[in-house]
Amino acid sequence: MSQNAAETTAAQLAANPAPEVTELTGLSSKALSERYSKSLLGVFGTPQRVLVRGAGCHVWDADGNQYLDLLGGIAVNTLGHGHPLLTSVITSQLATLGHVSNFFTSPSQIALAEKLLEISAAPAGSKVFFANSGTEANEAALKLTRRNAGTEAAPRTKVIALEHSFHGRTLGALSLTYKEKYRAPFAPLPENVSWIPAGDIEALRAAVDETVSAVFIEPIQGEAGVLELSTEYLQAAREITRDSGALLVFDEVQTGMGRTGQFFASAPVIPDVMTLAKGLGGGFPIGAMIVFGQENTAWLTPGEHGTTFGGNPVACAAGLAVIHTIEKENLLAHVRATGDWLREQLAGIQGIGAVRGAGLLTAFELKSANAPKLVTAALDAGFIVNATDEKTIRLAPPLVITTEQLATLVTALPQLISAAS
């Protein structure tokens, strides 16, 4: 579908905004930013822009400026903005049945669970738990793995995570996150988490013994600058944890749902638990924990975990629309080809060093330019990108982006790098 067609469809399907929103329509970004600072907690700092609408791979701010969205809401907007199927499915489901609590279920919840088990090649007896975000999915996974506690004589009290990992900001998920500055202000956190070097099989083998309840791994460490772990390492993790009796958890919150050119970056390795969120709902909040194998589904029993909003009919309908579109439009092949093209182009640009990634999750290092400065220069030039540190830029655009759209960034990068040097 063309950008103009997507924009028209989104506009036609959009509901009338609340009167309070209408009141703000037409205000400048400066005026809206001032209103923001007076009413919202400043945990995100000052917003870079006030965005008011989106269509396809573009968004517009309150001053009418257009931007190519190369971050996708941090790997969330799988199908871009205002995708007609996603918009219509959400609208239809909300008009039919919006929320029922988990005293009940719905056809969309059942269908999405079945679809996730299908595309993840889950063995018989596997099951799904729905949450609302990635950190909630990882909280559920951590609680599940706590049940793998061993015996009184031989307790399993340790959890292993990887250096440079990021698993979320709630207390449990934060306890697994490597960066000290994220954890220190909220100590004491859940204890007995150890971090080992990512990708080092021998370090993993040495760390995992009969005292370890679980190992948490991101197949690609996105927040760390798109650091990819090899299939060999993931296979070794599977063998090591199985031999020791520890549970293996793959955090695919950022890498799942086609981001890397396959539904899950860890495939074909099957863990005990996988967590998903971000791209699963295409912009509508939803998270999921897939528990593989009947033997693992028994770890959590009725009353031991829950959520009010998780698995609501609208979120599940959104997830189904995302998967349907990925399959129908053959987006996995598109993501692989487009991502390969992008990394090849980036590698040839002066001022860029290492280029990493898979599919449409890409990072490139700057030889001398400052990454946060480049983010600002790119935004001024109409591109939304992200810096993971002082030298690394991360790109995670919608999976529907074209090489023609990406080429506009490639063409602009030499000047942007110069401006950030």
N, C-alpha and C positions, 0 to 999 in steps of 0.2 A: 504494500500500500504506500502511496506517495505521502510525503510530508504534509502537503496541503489537504489531502483526503483525510489523513489521520487527525489533523487539526480541526477540520470541519466536523468530523464524526464526534470528536471529544466535546466540541462546543455544543453540538446538538443534544448529547446525552447528559451534559452537566446539569445538576440540579440548581435551583435558585439559591444563591448564598444567603446565609443568615443576615438579618438587618444590620447586625454589628459589623459584619464583614463588608457589606455594601457601604457602610459609613466610611470605611477606610479606603475604598476604591478611589483611585485618582490621587492619593497622597504620594509624595515623593519618597524615594528610598530613605533619604535623610530623616524625614518626618516619621516614617514608620520605624526606623531604627531607634529613634528617640523614645517612641512609645514602647518598643521592645525592652529597652534597657530599664524602663520604669516598672515593668510588670513581670518580666521573666527572670528566673534565677540565672546568674551568669556563669553556669558551669561550662558553657561552650564558648565563652568569650564573646566578642562582638561579631555578629553575623557579617559575612563578607558581602552579601547582597540580600535584598528582599525579593524573593522570586514569587511571581504571581500566576504564571501559567506555563504549561509545557505541551509539546506535541512532538511525537517521534523522539529524536535524539536531541532536541533543542528545548531550551527553557528561556523565559523572558523575565526581566526584573521590573520593578515598579516604575522605572524611568523609561521603559520601552526597549532596553538593550537586549540583544539576542546572544545566547551562549550555546556552544556545542558541548553537551554534557558528556564528558569523558570519564566521569567518576560513577555515574549511575546511582547516586545516593549511597555510595560506598558498596557497590556490587549488589544493589537491591533492585533497581529498576530493570529487570530482566528484559522486558518487552518495550522499554522506553516509556514515554509519557503519553497518556491518553490512548493507549492501545484499544481499538474498538471492541475486540472480543472480551478483553479483561474488564473494560468499563461496563459493557452490557451485562456480563455474567454477574458482576458485583451488584449492579443496580437491580437486576432481576431477582437475585437471591435475597437481597435486603427487602425488596418489596413483598417477597413470599414468606420468608422466615429469617429473622435477623439473629436473635440470641435466645437460647433455651436453657442454658446452664448444663452442667454435666450430670444432672439427674436424668438427662435424656440424651439421645443421639439424633443424628440427622442423616439423610442419604448422602449429602456432600461429605460429611465427616468419614463415613464408611468408605465411600468411593475413593477419597484421597488416600486414606490409609492403605487400601488395597493397591492403589496405583504406585505408591511409594515402595511397597514391598515388591511389586513387580519390577520396577525399573532398577531397584537395588539388588536384584537377584537374591533376595532373602530366602533362606531355607525354610522348609515347613515349620510352622510353630512360631515364627517371628511375629512381632507386634510393634505397634506405633503408639507413642504418646505425643499429643499436641500441646504446645505452649504458645507463647506470644512473641518470643524473641530468641536470639541466639544465646544470650546469657542465661535465660530461663531453661533452655534446652540443656545447657551444660550443667546448670544446677541439678536438674533431674538426673542427668548422667552421673554426677558426683554422688548424689544420694543413693542411686542404684548400686554404684560400685562400693559404697560403704557397707552394703549388706554382704559383700564378699569378705567377711571379717575373719575367716579362718576359725580356729578353735581357741578355747581358753588356754590350752597348752601351747598352741602355735598361732598366735593372733596375727592377722594381716592388718597392719596399721599405717602403712606407707602408700603414698601415691607418687608416681613418677611423671613429670612433665619435662618439656624441652626448653632449653635456653632460647630466649627471644620469643617465647610463645605468648599468645594473647587469647584468652578464653572468655573474657567478659569482666564486668565491673561490680556485680553483686558479690557479697562476701565470699560465697563458696567458689564461684567462677574466678573471682579476683585472687583467691588463694592459689590458683593454678597459673596465674599470669606472671610472667617472668620479671617485668620491669619493676624495679624497686620503688620508683617514685609513684607508681600507681598504688602499690600495696602499703607503703610505710604510714601514710596518714590514718589508716584504718586498722592498724594492728591493735589487739591480737586477732589474727585470722585463723581459720581452721588450720590445724598443724599437720606436721609430718608429710609435707610436700617437698620433694627434692627435684632439682633441675639438672639435666645432663646435656652434654653437647648434642645438638641436632645433627642427625645423619651419621653418627658414629655408632656402628653396630656393636663394636666391642664394649663401648661405654654402656650401651643399653644392656648387653648381656651381663655385664658386671653388676649393674644396678638392680636388676629384676631377680628377686629370689622369693622364697616362701613367705617373706614378711610384707610383700607388695600386694595391695588389693587391685590396683589398676594403673595403666599407663595411658596418658592423654597425648594425642599427636594431631597436629594440623598437617595434612599432606603438603600444603604450601603455606608458609607463614606469611600471611598477607600484611599484617601490621608491621612486621619486621622488615618489609621491603621486598616481598614476593620471593622468599627463599624456598626453593622447591626441594622436597625430599624424594629420593629415588624409589622406584618400585622395589628394588632390591632391599632397601632399608625397611619399607613397609612390610614386605614379606618376612623379613627377619624379625620384625616386631611381632608379627602374627605367630611365628614359630616359638619365639622366646616366651611370650606371655602364655601361650597354650601349654608349653612344657612346665611352666612354673605355677600355673593355676591363677595367674593374674588376669584381669579383664582388660581388653584392648578397646580404647575409645578413639574414634576418628572424629575430630571436630571439622566438619565440612560446612560450617556456617557461612564462610565467605567463598569457598571453592565449589560448593555443590550447585546443583540445578543448572548444569550446562556451562558454567563459567569457564571451564578449562577445555571445552570441546567434547567432553563426555559428561554424563549426568553427575558423576562423582569422581573427583580427582584421584581417589584411592583405588578405584577399580583396576584390576579385578580382585584385589585383596579384600576379604570380608572380615570386618572386626566383630567384636561382641556388641558394640554400641556405636551408632553414628548420630551426630547432632547436625541439624539443618536449621536455617532461617533465611535471612536476607533475601536472596532471589526467589525463594519458594513462593512467596505471595506476589511477586512482581511489583511491590510497593505497598501492599496491604499487609499489616503486621501478622506474622505467623511464624512459629518455630516448631520443630519436631525432633523427637528422639526415636530412632529406629532401634529396636532391640532384636538382635539376630539369634535365632535358635531358641527352641522351647525351653531349654535348660536355663537360659538367662532371663526369660520373661517372669520367672517365679521370684526374682529378687525383690520386686515391689508388689505388694498385695493391697487389696482395697483399704483405703483410708490412710495409706502411708505417703501418698503424694497427691497433688491435685492442682487445679487452676480454675478460676471462674470463667475466664474468657477463652481459654485455650480450646481449639477445635471447634469454634463457633461456625455456624453454617456459611457465613459470608467469607471468612478467611479460608475455609476449606474449598469453597467454590472458586476463589481466586487462585489457589494452588492448582486446582484441576485445570483451570484455563491456561495457566502458565505451561504446565506439562503438555497439554493438548497442542498449544501453539508451537512449542519446541519440536514436537514430533511431526506435526502436520507440515510445518514450514522447513523441516530439515535443518534446523538451526545449529545442531551440533557440528555438522560438516561446515556450515558457514562460519561458525566461531573458530574452528581450527584453521581454515584457509585465511580468514581475515586476520587472525592473531599472528599467524606465521608471516603474512605480508607486512604487518605493522612492525614486528621485531626486525625483519630484514631491512626495512627502511630506516628504522632508528639506529641500527648498527652502523649505517653509512654516514651519519651526521657528525660533523666535527664538533667536538666539545662533549660528546657522549661517550662514556666508557662502557662498562658492562651492561648488557641488556638481558633481562631474565623474564621467565613467565611461561604460561601455557594458555592456549586459547585467548580469551579476552581478559586475562589478568596478567598485566605486564608492568614491569618496573625497569627504569633505566637510571644509571648513575651518571652524575655530572662530574666532569674532570676538574673543573675549577669554579663553575657557577654555583650560586647558592640556591638550593631547591625552594625554600619558602619565598625567596624573591621571585623565582621563576613562576611560582603559583600566582603571585600578585600580577606579574607582567602578563601571564596567560589570561587571567581573568579580565584584565583591561583590554586584551585583544579579542575577547569573546570565546575563551576556552576554559572549561572547568577541569582542573587536574588536582592532584593531591601530593603533598610531600610527606614521606614517612620518616625522614630525618633531614639533616642539613644538606645531604648530597643525593638523595634518591627521590624520584618522581614515580608515583603509582598511577596506573590507568586501569579503570574497570568500567568501561562504557556499556550501554545496553547491548544485548546480544544481537540486536537487529541493526546495528550500525554498519555502514558500508565503507568500502575502501575509499570511495570518493570523499566521504565525510572525513575519514581519518587522514586523507591526503592533505586536507587543509591545515591540520596540525603539523604534519611533517614539513610542509612548506614554510610554516611560520616559526618552527623551532629554532633555526639558526639565529634569527633576530631576537627571539625570546631569551635564548641562552646568552647572547651578547648583552642584553639588557640586565640580566641577572648576575653578570660577572663582576 
